[in-house]
Amino acid sequence: MLQNYFQYPLTVSTINNNIVISLMACLLLFSGKELSSQSQSSNPFVYLSPLPEARMVNPESSIAFRLKNKNQITDVSDFNVAVVGSVSLEIPGNAYIASDGITYIFKPIRPFQPGEMVEVGIQNDETNTFFSYRFYISNTPLSFQKEVLTEIIYSSIDSVTDQLQPDKTAPKDLPHGLPDITITHFDDPSPGYLFLATMDNKARSDGYLAMYDNLANPVFYRILPGNTGSDFKIQPNGNLSYHGRTNWEFYEMNPFFEVIDTIRAKNGLLADNHELLLFGNGHKFLLAYDPQLVDMSLIVPGGNPQATVIGLVIQELDENHEVVFQWRSWDHFQITDADDEINLSGSIIDYVHGNSIEIDTDSSMMISSRNMSEVTRINRNNGEIIWRFGGKQNQFQIENETQLFCQQHDARIMSGLNHISVFDNGNCHLPHFSCAAEYLLDDQLMTATLVNRFRGNPDIFGSFMGNAQRLDNGRTVVGWGSGIPSITEFDSTGNIHLQFSFNYINYRAFRFNWQSPCLLSNSDSMDFDTIHPGDSTSSQVEITNNFHEQMEINKVFFHGHAFKLTDELPVTLSPNETKSFTIRFVPDSLGIFNDVVTFCHDIDTEVLKQRISRQVFLSGKTISNNGIDDPLFSAHFKVYPNPFINQLYIESTTSEITEVFLINYLGKIILIQSFEGKKTVALNLDIAPGIYFIKLGTKDHQKWITRIIKTNNSF
């Protein structure tokens, strides 16, 4: 698949092939290993990295292989590896078997020389066979690669500078840099917190990691001075992670928000910010972008002979941070696979732009390549492509879709056989719109069927970034990337249950039903039972410092006004210390009250701006002195049907009705209707199913209240 359009210095031909083989044989003989009579066997490897004849291999690369028809390598001494460079000549190294027991890794003790040809000889003493092959080293400096990648990232951010104009006024009592969030939809959102890593697109200096509750209050935040974080999330191994673009590396945090590992790409590459996956066995998957100099005049008319073309590299690292699997787009994709919108005559060509990795249970993985508009499934045992969906090399027949995804992000494997989702940025759609799309793929018949599409109303267009996360309850959280609104939670039918808008860049948005164990409570919820309006009742909650350092509860806040804290702040907690806090329920109206109290440990210094908190959910209700279901109400009024679907009738047997108040479970009046005085009134109530209260005013100035139940299509 590779073509000879890569640029190399003349040093690749300065050493004769026969000399290379002879030198390799001498090295093997000198080490006490004799070559078999069949000096060159056929390729015995199911996986080999770098591949034979691979171009643009980074100078710091290691050599790794797995054998065909052999599930385990028991002894590193079963193999002898000789490595010779056309400039470096003999290159010694250290060999060991990876923790998976099947991957042999040879690490040269020094980098290869830029532009040289490398010949590798591998002798297997167990089978007494010898195999040799060659690959070619890149001559593109790492400093140049980093410069190019930084330029690409910032140019894409600047492309929406006029669209996003952050408000420089921070939310009240919060440090500058956190977005001021507007809630545009709120209807029974899912439990848990929204995880964001926001960045001011103008300054780009300080980023924030943050977790927000459903009412847009930050329950955790941390400033990243001079750094721009992205992809803040909980990993499959239960820890948290984020990417710091300043150093092109990922950070793994334990549930106490302590950084416990720094994860970098290997083989001379830089870890891209788009994806990191951490698994319980210590293995890690990440993406790296690989800028290389390519003579594009040999590929497309008018191509730049000194073009910088950016490839994609996927790496699997073991628990020791060694590469046990590497996949390179240079070995499998053509540059001309890029979308027609990608300028192949430019000076910088990002032809793949990988942005997600998904690991399946069948030893395969799925990647998303934005600039090819393609989702690709790859065999992780040997690196071979299983199928290609979308883009110029699409292998699927599209059953019911005339407009396939375009320039997408975040391809994910869904629950159910062969279901996948993508966040379709839709840059190629006319008119522009973004959406979260779900497809059913039949990889036997090679058909693709659109199952669902979550789309804003009106349409939302996020030209870059974004993701779609399927929750356990079947709902979908969509992060619109550069689009506004910024985050939407849909149910399976497309109804919106929560929507946030803010003027900051956020790569991905996630919802996790999770609290940090830094602070613990003896209960996650408190029920204050039933009292009359104007009365009060109190209860205590215990907060424990589960961290190894002293913590201070220096701020407590509620969403509503029915609950209050009676204790003086701050309260200091030593490690493992527990203290009680008294919360008073003081409702001033009728209804059902639900709230949450947030106990905060806030730090605001020159060195660190951070919040760690614990939330406890609160509930209580009030009744009138006559009682909600007072028999006197039934003696004077008839409410039917109850439960009701849409229409409710109220009939008075005594005084005429003059006012009707509809009250929700939070005690908020959501509807008022006045009448001159009627014995029977009809109400058309287009409200969500649930428990409500009807309060009646009559001509004789009496007030009556009862409970009603709104249902859907059945009782």
C-alpha positions in Angstrom: 0.0 0.0 0.0 2.9 2.3 0.6 4.4 4.4 -2.2 7.8 5.9 -2.6 6.7 9.5 -2.0 8.3 9.8 1.4 11.4 12.0 1.6 14.7 10.4 2.7 18.3 11.5 2.6 20.8 9.5 0.5 22.2 7.7 3.5 19.7 4.8 3.0 21.8 3.5 0.1 25.3 4.0 1.6 25.5 0.4 2.9 25.1 -2.6 0.7 22.3 -5.1 1.5 24.7 -8.0 1.4 27.0 -6.2 3.9 24.0 -5.7 6.2 23.1 -9.4 6.1 26.8 -10.4 6.6 27.1 -8.1 9.5 23.9 -9.4 11.0 25.1 -13.0 10.6 28.4 -12.1 12.3 26.5 -10.6 15.2 24.4 -13.7 15.6 27.4 -16.0 15.4 29.4 -13.9 17.8 26.7 -14.2 20.3 26.9 -18.0 20.1 23.8 -18.5 17.9 24.1 -20.4 14.7 21.9 -19.8 11.7 19.9 -22.7 10.4 20.6 -24.1 6.9 17.4 -22.4 6.0 18.7 -18.9 6.7 15.6 -17.0 5.8 12.2 -18.3 6.7 8.8 -17.0 5.7 7.3 -14.4 8.0 6.5 -16.2 11.3 4.8 -13.3 13.0 1.1 -12.5 13.5 2.2 -9.1 14.7 5.4 -7.2 13.8 6.2 -3.6 14.5 7.5 -1.7 12.6 6.1 -3.6 9.6 8.4 -4.7 6.8 9.2 -1.8 4.4 7.5 0.6 6.8 8.4 4.3 6.1 8.5 7.3 8.4 9.3 5.2 11.5 10.3 7.4 14.4 14.0 7.2 15.5 13.1 6.2 19.1 10.9 3.3 18.0 11.2 -0.2 19.6 10.8 -3.5 17.8 8.0 -5.9 18.8 6.5 -9.1 17.5 4.1 -11.9 18.3 4.4 -15.4 16.8 1.9 -17.1 14.7 0.4 -20.3 16.2 2.0 -19.6 19.6 0.1 -18.3 22.5 3.0 -17.7 24.8 6.7 -16.8 24.8 8.3 -18.3 27.9 12.0 -17.4 27.5 13.5 -14.2 26.1 16.7 -16.2 25.3 14.7 -18.2 22.7 15.3 -15.3 20.3 18.3 -13.4 19.2 17.7 -10.0 17.5 20.3 -8.2 15.5 19.7 -4.6 14.4 21.8 -2.8 11.8 21.4 0.8 10.6 22.7 2.1 7.3 24.3 4.9 9.3 24.4 3.6 12.8 25.7 0.1 11.9 25.2 -2.3 14.8 22.6 -1.1 17.3 22.5 -3.1 20.5 19.4 -3.1 22.7 17.5 -4.7 25.6 15.0 -7.5 25.1 12.2 -8.7 27.3 8.8 -10.3 27.2 5.8 -8.1 27.9 3.4 -8.9 30.7 0.9 -10.3 28.3 3.3 -13.2 27.8 3.0 -13.2 24.0 4.8 -10.0 22.9 8.6 -9.8 22.5 10.0 -6.3 22.7 13.5 -5.2 21.7 14.4 -1.7 22.8 17.5 -0.1 21.2 19.8 1.5 23.7 20.0 4.6 21.4 17.7 6.2 18.8 18.1 5.3 15.1 19.7 8.0 12.9 17.2 10.2 10.9 16.6 9.0 7.4 18.5 5.7 7.7 17.5 2.2 6.6 17.3 -0.4 9.3 17.7 -4.1 8.8 16.4 -6.5 11.5 17.4 -10.1 11.8 15.4 -12.4 14.2 16.6 -15.9 15.0 14.3 -18.3 16.8 16.4 -21.0 18.6 13.4 -23.0 19.3 12.6 -23.5 15.6 16.1 -22.9 14.4 14.9 -20.4 11.8 15.9 -16.9 10.8 13.9 -14.0 9.5 15.1 -10.6 8.4 13.3 -7.5 7.1 13.9 -3.7 6.8 12.2 -0.4 7.6 13.1 3.2 7.1 13.5 6.0 9.7 11.9 9.4 9.5 14.0 12.5 9.1 11.3 14.9 10.5 12.5 16.4 13.9 10.4 16.0 16.9 10.6 19.7 17.6 9.1 20.4 14.2 6.3 17.8 14.9 5.3 19.6 18.1 5.3 23.0 16.4 3.0 21.7 13.6 0.6 20.0 16.1 0.4 23.1 18.2 -0.3 25.3 15.2 -3.1 23.0 14.0 -4.8 22.9 17.4 -4.8 26.6 17.9 -5.9 27.4 14.3 -9.0 25.1 14.8 -9.8 27.0 18.1 -9.3 30.4 16.4 -11.8 29.3 13.7 -14.6 29.8 16.2 -13.2 32.8 18.0 -15.9 35.1 16.8 -18.6 32.6 17.7 -17.5 32.1 21.3 -17.0 35.3 23.3 -16.6 34.2 27.0 -18.1 36.5 29.6 -15.1 37.7 31.6 -17.3 38.0 34.7 -17.1 34.7 36.6 -20.2 33.2 38.4 -20.7 34.7 41.8 -18.3 33.5 44.5 -16.3 31.4 41.9 -12.9 31.9 40.5 -12.4 33.6 37.1 -12.3 31.1 34.3 -15.3 28.9 35.2 -18.1 29.3 32.6 -21.3 31.0 33.6 -23.8 28.3 32.6 -27.4 29.0 31.5 -29.9 26.2 31.8 -32.3 26.3 28.8 -34.2 23.1 29.5 -34.8 21.2 32.8 -37.2 18.3 33.0 -36.2 15.4 35.3 -32.6 15.0 34.3 -30.6 11.9 35.1 -28.8 11.6 38.3 -25.1 12.3 38.5 -22.7 15.1 37.5 -21.6 16.5 34.2 -17.8 16.3 33.7 -16.3 19.2 31.7 -12.8 20.6 30.8 -13.4 24.1 29.7 -11.0 26.6 28.1 -11.3 30.3 27.3 -10.7 30.3 23.5 -9.1 33.8 23.7 -6.6 33.5 26.5 -5.9 29.8 26.3 -3.8 30.2 29.4 -5.6 28.5 32.2 -8.0 25.7 31.8 -10.4 24.1 34.3 -11.5 20.6 35.1 -15.0 20.7 36.6 -18.0 18.6 37.7 -21.4 20.2 37.7 -24.7 19.1 39.2 -28.0 19.4 37.3 -28.5 23.0 38.4 -25.2 24.0 37.0 -23.4 24.4 40.4 -19.8 23.1 40.3 -19.3 20.4 42.9 -15.6 20.0 41.9 -13.2 22.3 40.0 -9.5 22.6 39.6 -7.6 25.3 37.7 -4.8 24.1 35.4 -2.4 27.1 35.5 -0.8 27.7 32.1 -2.3 24.5 30.7 -5.4 23.6 28.7 -7.1 20.4 29.9 -9.4 18.2 27.8 -11.2 14.9 27.9 -11.9 14.9 31.7 -13.7 11.6 32.5 -13.9 8.5 34.6 -12.0 5.6 33.0 -13.0 1.9 32.8 -10.5 1.2 35.6 -12.4 3.5 37.9 -9.8 6.4 38.0 -10.1 9.8 36.4 -8.0 11.3 33.6 -7.4 14.4 31.6 -5.0 15.6 28.9 -2.7 18.5 29.4 -1.8 20.0 26.0 1.1 22.0 27.2 3.2 18.9 27.7 1.2 16.6 25.3 0.6 14.0 28.0 -2.3 12.5 30.0 -2.7 12.5 33.8 -4.3 9.7 35.7 -6.0 10.7 39.0 -7.3 8.4 41.7 -10.8 9.1 43.1 -9.2 11.6 45.6 -8.1 13.8 42.6 -4.4 13.0 43.2 -2.3 12.5 40.1 -0.9 9.0 40.3 0.5 8.5 36.8 1.6 10.5 33.8 1.0 8.8 30.5 3.0 9.7 27.4 3.1 8.3 23.9 6.2 6.2 23.2 8.4 5.6 20.2 9.2 9.3 19.9 5.6 10.4 19.5 3.4 13.0 21.4 0.1 11.9 23.0 -2.8 13.6 21.3 -5.6 15.0 23.4 -8.4 13.2 21.7 -8.4 9.8 23.5 -7.1 7.8 26.4 -8.5 4.5 27.7 -7.3 3.0 31.0 -8.2 -0.6 31.8 -8.1 -2.7 35.0 -5.1 -4.8 33.8 -2.9 -1.7 33.6 -3.1 -1.4 29.8 -3.6 1.9 28.1 -4.8 3.0 24.6 -4.0 6.4 23.2 -3.7 8.3 19.9 -0.7 10.2 18.6 -0.5 12.4 15.6 2.6 11.9 13.4 3.6 14.9 11.1 5.9 13.8 8.3 7.4 15.5 5.3 5.9 14.1 2.1 6.4 15.0 -1.6 2.7 15.5 -2.5 3.6 16.5 -6.1 3.9 12.7 -6.7 0.4 12.1 -5.4 -1.9 14.9 -6.6 -1.6 17.5 -9.3 -0.2 20.7 -7.9 0.9 18.9 -4.7 3.4 20.6 -2.5 6.8 18.8 -2.7 7.6 19.9 0.9 4.2 19.2 2.4 3.7 18.3 6.1 1.3 15.4 6.2 -0.1 14.2 9.5 -0.5 10.5 10.1 -2.2 8.7 12.9 -0.7 6.3 15.4 -2.5 4.2 17.9 -0.6 2.7 20.8 -1.4 0.1 23.4 0.9 0.5 26.5 1.2 -2.2 29.2 1.4 -1.5 32.9 5.1 -0.6 32.4 4.3 1.9 29.8 5.9 -0.2 27.0 4.3 -0.4 23.6 2.8 -3.9 23.1 0.7 -2.9 20.1 1.1 -0.1 17.5 -1.0 0.7 14.5 0.0 3.4 12.0 -2.2 5.0 9.3 0.9 5.2 7.0 0.7 1.4 6.7 -3.0 1.1 6.1 -4.6 4.3 4.7 -3.9 6.3 1.6 -3.5 10.1 1.9 -6.1 10.4 -0.9 -8.7 8.7 1.4 -9.2 12.1 2.9 -12.5 14.0 2.4 -12.7 16.1 -0.7 -12.9 19.1 1.6 -9.3 18.5 2.8 -6.9 20.4 0.6 -4.3 18.0 -0.6 -2.3 20.8 -2.2 -1.7 22.6 1.0 1.5 22.9 3.0 -0.1 21.1 6.0 -2.4 18.1 5.4 -4.2 16.4 8.2 -5.6 13.6 6.2 -6.8 11.3 9.1 -7.4 13.2 12.3 -8.3 10.3 14.5 -10.4 11.3 17.5 -11.7 8.2 19.3 -10.8 4.6 20.1 -13.3 2.0 21.2 -12.1 -1.4 22.5 -14.4 -4.4 21.8 -14.5 -7.7 23.6 -13.5 -9.7 20.4 -9.9 -8.5 20.2 -10.8 -5.7 17.9 -10.9 -1.9 18.2 -12.9 0.8 16.4 -11.5 4.2 15.5 -13.0 7.4 14.2 -11.1 9.3 11.5 -12.7 12.8 11.2 -11.0 14.0 8.0 -11.8 10.8 6.2 -15.4 10.7 7.5 -14.7 7.1 8.3 -15.2 4.6 11.2 -12.8 1.7 11.0 -12.7 -1.7 12.8 -9.2 -3.1 13.3 -8.0 -6.5 14.4 -5.8 -5.9 17.5 -4.0 -9.2 17.1 -2.4 -8.4 13.8 -3.4 -4.8 12.9 -5.4 -5.7 9.8 -8.5 -3.8 8.9 -11.8 -5.7 9.4 -14.1 -3.2 7.8 -14.4 0.5 6.8 -17.7 2.5 7.3 -18.2 5.9 5.7 -15.9 8.0 3.6 -14.4 7.2 0.2 -13.6 3.5 1.1 -17.0 2.7 2.6 -17.7 -1.0 2.4 -21.4 -0.9 3.7 -24.6 -0.6 1.7 -26.6 2.2 3.4 -30.2 1.0 3.8 -32.2 4.0 4.8 -29.9 7.0 4.9 -29.3 9.5 2.2 -26.9 11.7 4.3 -24.3 9.7 6.1 -22.2 11.2 9.0 -19.5 13.7 8.0 -16.3 14.8 9.8 -17.5 13.0 12.9 -16.2 12.5 16.4 -16.6 9.9 19.1 -17.5 6.6 17.4 -18.7 4.2 20.2 -19.9 0.6 20.4 -23.5 0.5 21.8 -25.3 -2.1 23.8 -26.7 -4.6 21.4 -25.1 -6.6 18.6 -23.3 -4.4 16.0 -24.8 -1.1 17.2 -22.5 1.9 17.0 -23.0 5.6 17.6 -21.1 8.6 16.2 -21.3 12.3 17.0 -21.8 13.7 13.5 -20.4 17.2 13.3 -22.0 17.5 9.9 -19.5 19.9 8.3 -20.3 18.6 4.9 -24.1 18.7 5.4 -26.1 21.4 3.6 -27.5 23.1 5.6 -25.0 22.5 8.4 -26.3 20.6 11.4 -24.8 18.3 14.0 -26.4 15.3 15.6 -25.8 12.0 17.5 -26.5 9.1 15.2 -26.9 5.4 15.9 -26.4 2.7 13.3 -27.0 -1.0 13.1 -24.2 -2.7 11.1 -24.5 -6.1 9.6 -21.0 -7.2 8.9 -22.1 -10.3 7.2 -24.5 -8.7 4.6 -22.4 -5.5 4.9 -25.4 -3.3 5.4 -25.8 -0.2 7.6 -29.2 1.0 8.9 -29.8 4.3 10.7 -31.5 3.4 14.0 -31.8 6.8 15.7 -30.7 10.4 15.4 -30.6 13.0 18.2 -30.8 16.5 16.7 -31.4 19.9 18.3 -34.6 21.9 17.6 -33.7 24.3 16.2 -30.6 22.6 14.8 -27.3 23.0 16.6 -24.0 23.0 14.6 -20.7 22.2 16.3 -18.1 22.4 13.6 -15.5 20.6 15.7 -15.1 18.6 18.9 -18.1 16.9 20.5 -19.3 13.5 21.7 -22.4 11.4 22.5 -22.6 9.2 25.6 -25.3 6.6 26.1 -26.3 6.3 29.8 -27.4 3.2 31.6 -31.0 4.4 31.7 -31.1 4.7 27.9 -30.7 8.4 27.6 -28.0 10.1 25.6 -25.8 13.0 26.7 -24.6 15.0 23.7 -21.7 17.5 24.0 -22.0 19.8 21.0 -18.3 20.8 21.0 -18.0 24.2 19.5 -21.8 24.5 19.2 -24.2 26.5 21.3 -26.2 25.2 23.3 -23.3 23.2 24.7 -24.8 20.0 26.3 -28.1 18.3 25.8 -29.5 15.2 27.5 -32.1 13.4 25.3 -34.3 10.4 26.2 -34.8 7.6 23.7 -37.6 9.4 21.9 -35.6 12.6 21.5 -37.2 14.6 24.3 -34.8 17.0 26.0 -34.4 16.6 29.8 -31.5 19.0 30.4 -29.6 21.6 28.3 -26.7 23.8 29.3 -25.3 26.7 27.3 -22.0 28.4 27.9 -19.4 30.4 25.9 -16.4 28.3 26.5 -14.7 25.6 24.5 -15.3 22.1 25.8 -14.1 19.0 23.9 -16.3 16.4 25.4 -19.1 16.3 28.0 -19.8 13.2 30.2 -22.3 12.3 32.8 -21.2 10.0 35.7 -23.3 9.1 38.7 -20.3 9.4 41.0 -19.0 11.2 44.0 -15.4 11.5 45.2 -14.7 9.6 48.5 -12.6 12.6 49.8 -15.6 13.5 52.0 -18.1 10.9 53.1 -21.6 11.3 54.7 -23.4 8.8 56.8 -26.4 9.1 54.4 -26.8 10.2 50.8 -30.3 11.5 51.5 -32.3 12.9 54.4 -36.2 12.8 54.6 -37.7 15.4 56.8 -41.2 13.9 56.6 -44.3 16.2 56.7 -44.9 19.4 58.6 -47.1 22.5 58.3 -45.9 25.6 56.5 -44.2 28.0 58.9 -43.2 25.1 61.2 -39.7 23.7 61.2 -37.8 20.5 62.0 -34.2 19.6 62.1 -32.0 16.6 61.4 -28.2 15.9 61.5 -25.9 14.6 58.9 -22.3 13.3 59.6 -19.5 14.3 57.3 -16.2 12.4 57.5 -12.8 13.5 56.1 -11.7 10.4 54.2 -8.6 12.1 52.8 -5.1 11.8 54.3 -4.8 15.5 54.7 -6.8 18.0 56.8 -9.9 19.4 55.1 -12.1 22.4 55.9 -15.8 22.7 55.3 -15.8 26.4 54.5 -18.9 26.8 52.4 -22.3 25.1 52.3 -25.0 25.9 49.7 -28.5 24.8 48.9 -30.5 25.3 45.6 -33.7 26.4 47.3 -34.7 28.2 50.5 -36.6 25.6 52.4 -33.5 24.1 54.0 -30.8 25.9 56.0 -27.6 25.0 57.9 -27.5 26.0 61.5 -23.8 25.5 62.1 -21.1 28.2 62.0 -18.4 27.8 59.3 -15.6 27.0 58.7 -15.4 23.5 60.3 -12.0 21.8 60.3 -11.8 18.0 59.8 -8.6 16.1 60.5 -8.0 12.9 58.6 -10.6 10.3 59.5 -12.5 12.8 61.7 -16.3 13.0 61.6 -18.4 15.9 62.6 -22.2 16.4 62.7 -24.0 19.2 60.8 -27.6 20.3 61.6 -29.9 21.0 58.7 -33.3 22.7 59.4 -36.4 22.3 57.2 -38.3 25.6 57.3 -40.9 25.6 54.5 -43.1 28.7 54.0 -45.6 27.2 51.6 -47.5 24.1 50.7 -45.9 21.4 48.6 -43.2 18.7 48.3 -39.6 20.0 48.6 -36.5 18.4 47.1 -33.1 20.0 47.4 -29.5 19.1 47.8 -26.9 20.4 50.3 -23.3 20.8 49.1 -20.5 20.7 51.7 -17.5 22.4 50.1 -13.8 22.4 50.8 -12.7 25.4 48.7 -9.1 26.4 48.2 -8.3 29.8 46.6 -4.6 30.6 46.6 -2.1 31.7 44.1 -0.9 28.1 43.8 -4.2 26.2 43.7 -7.9 27.1 43.0 -10.0 24.0 43.7 -13.3 22.8 45.2 -13.9 19.3 46.6 -17.4 18.7 47.9 -20.0 16.2 49.1 -23.7 16.4 48.3 -26.6 15.1 50.4 -30.1 15.0 48.9 -32.9 16.5 51.0 -36.7 16.0 50.9 -39.7 17.1 52.9 -43.3 18.1 52.4 -46.0 20.3 53.9 -49.7 20.0 54.5 -52.4 22.5 55.3 -53.9 22.5 58.7 -57.0 21.1 57.1 -55.0 18.2 55.7 -54.2 17.5 52.0 -56.8 14.8 51.8 -59.1 16.3 54.3 -62.5 14.6 54.3 -64.1 18.1 54.3 -62.7 18.7 50.9 -64.4 15.6 49.6 -67.6 16.8 51.2 -67.5 20.1 49.4 -65.7 19.3 46.1 -65.5 16.6 43.6 -62.3 16.3 41.4 -62.5 13.9 38.5 -61.0 11.9 36.9 -58.1 11.6 39.4 -55.6 10.3 38.2 -56.2 12.3 34.9 -54.6 12.4 31.5 -55.1 15.9 30.2 -58.4 17.3 31.3 -59.5 17.7 35.0 -62.9 18.8 36.3 -63.6 20.4 39.7 -67.2 20.5 40.9 -68.3 22.4 44.0 -71.3 21.4 46.0 -71.3 24.6 48.2 -69.5 27.9 47.5 -68.6 28.9 43.9 -65.0 28.6 42.8 -63.1 31.8 42.0 -59.4 30.8 41.8 -57.5 27.6 41.0 -53.8 27.3 41.7 -51.7 24.4 40.3 -48.6 23.6 42.6 -45.8 21.3 41.7 -44.0 19.0 44.1 -41.4 21.7 44.9 -44.2 23.9 46.2 -43.9 26.3 43.2 -47.1 27.7 41.7 -47.0 26.8 38.0 -50.6 27.9 36.9 -53.2 30.3 38.2 -56.7 30.6 36.7 -59.4 33.0 38.0 -63.2 32.7 37.6 -66.1 35.0 38.3 -67.6 32.2 40.3 -68.5 28.8 39.0 -69.8 25.6 40.4 -67.9 23.5 37.9 -64.6 24.3 36.2 -62.7 22.4 33.5 -58.9 22.6 33.3 -56.7 21.5 30.4 -53.3 20.7 31.9 -50.5 20.0 29.5 -48.0 19.0 32.2 -45.5 16.2 32.8 -46.8 13.1 34.6 -46.5 13.3 38.4 -48.0 14.4 41.7 -49.4 17.9 41.9 -51.6 19.9 44.3 -54.8 21.9 43.5 -55.5 24.8 45.7 -59.0 26.4 45.4 -60.3 29.8 46.4 -64.0 30.3 46.8 -66.5 33.2 47.0 -66.8 32.8 50.7 -63.0 33.3 51.0 -62.1 29.8 51.9 -58.9 28.0 50.8 -59.0 24.3 50.0 -56.2 22.0 48.8 -56.0 18.4 47.5 -53.6 16.2 45.7 -54.0 15.2 42.0 -52.1 12.8 39.9 -51.2 13.4 36.2 -50.7 10.2 34.3 -49.9 9.3 30.6 -52.3 7.2 28.5 -53.4 4.7 31.2 -54.2 4.5 34.8 
